[in-house]
């Protein structure tokens, strides 16, 4: 996947907003295979301004419950990834596709897995770990606690899905404020 600079994205968005060229012609003009990214950039720019086009300096992490709520909303309303992302204040709509894929392949447990390699502390960079393999593995009790937590999340998700299906408008209004305040906390 090609990554485009913020300046390039902004230039294309402004060119589109001038109204001279449509999405497809802009994509062709700038040798972009699909017009989808341009459409996404325009929508994100209209919702969040130039900040929406900027790359994040850090990886933002979202709780499993938030991911489940986003997927539930998208599934029950039939909204696109971009529409769903804008509804929940996400500036990177393709992240929803990765959540959906992970959920379909591994359920709620897959949404809880961290991506990539964990960062190494300075101490562990300088010295090898001398902990035996048995101690590194989780105990049976820890495994059960983790499984219980995932089951609790799944039950909570199903309850929220049911509440959403009964009355989508009031559910969204009730939870909209919470998601916006959570996303602001994560970005601080």
Secondary structure in CASP SS format (residue, H / E / C, confidence):
PFRMAT SS
TARGET T0000
AUTHOR 0000-0000-0000
METHOD secondary structure of the structure
MODEL  1
X C 1.00
X C 1.00
X C 1.00
X C 1.00
X C 1.00
X H 1.00
X H 1.00
X H 1.00
X H 1.00
X H 1.00
X H 1.00
X H 1.00
X H 1.00
X H 1.00
X H 1.00
X H 1.00
X H 1.00
X C 1.00
X C 1.00
X C 1.00
X C 1.00
X C 1.00
X H 1.00
X H 1.00
X H 1.00
X H 1.00
X H 1.00
X H 1.00
X H 1.00
X C 1.00
X C 1.00
X C 1.00
X C 1.00
X C 1.00
X C 1.00
X H 1.00
X H 1.00
X H 1.00
X H 1.00
X H 1.00
X H 1.00
X H 1.00
X H 1.00
X H 1.00
X H 1.00
X H 1.00
X H 1.00
X H 1.00
X H 1.00
X H 1.00
X H 1.00
X H 1.00
X H 1.00
X C 1.00
X C 1.00
X C 1.00
X C 1.00
X C 1.00
X C 1.00
X C 1.00
X C 1.00
X C 1.00
X C 1.00
X H 1.00
X H 1.00
X H 1.00
X H 1.00
X H 1.00
X H 1.00
X H 1.00
X H 1.00
X H 1.00
X H 1.00
X H 1.00
X H 1.00
X H 1.00
X H 1.00
X C 1.00
X C 1.00
X C 1.00
X H 1.00
X H 1.00
X H 1.00
X H 1.00
X H 1.00
X H 1.00
X H 1.00
X C 1.00
X C 1.00
X C 1.00
X C 1.00
X C 1.00
X C 1.00
X H 1.00
X H 1.00
X H 1.00
X H 1.00
X H 1.00
X H 1.00
X H 1.00
X H 1.00
X H 1.00
X H 1.00
X H 1.00
X H 1.00
X H 1.00
X H 1.00
X H 1.00
X H 1.00
X H 1.00
X H 1.00
X C 1.00
X C 1.00
X C 1.00
X C 1.00
X C 1.00
X C 1.00
X C 1.00
X C 1.00
X C 1.00
X C 1.00
X H 1.00
X H 1.00
X H 1.00
X H 1.00
X H 1.00
X C 1.00
X C 1.00
X C 1.00
X C 1.00
X C 1.00
X C 1.00
X H 1.00
X H 1.00
X H 1.00
X H 1.00
X C 1.00
X C 1.00
X C 1.00
X H 1.00
X H 1.00
X H 1.00
X H 1.00
X H 1.00
X H 1.00
X H 1.00
X H 1.00
X H 1.00
X H 1.00
X H 1.00
X H 1.00
X H 1.00
X H 1.00
X H 1.00
X H 1.00
X H 1.00
X H 1.00
X H 1.00
X H 1.00
X H 1.00
X H 1.00
X H 1.00
X H 1.00
X H 1.00
X H 1.00
X H 1.00
X C 1.00
X H 1.00
X H 1.00
X H 1.00
X H 1.00
X H 1.00
X H 1.00
X H 1.00
X H 1.00
X H 1.00
X H 1.00
X H 1.00
X H 1.00
X H 1.00
X H 1.00
X H 1.00
X H 1.00
X H 1.00
X H 1.00
X H 1.00
X H 1.00
X C 1.00
END
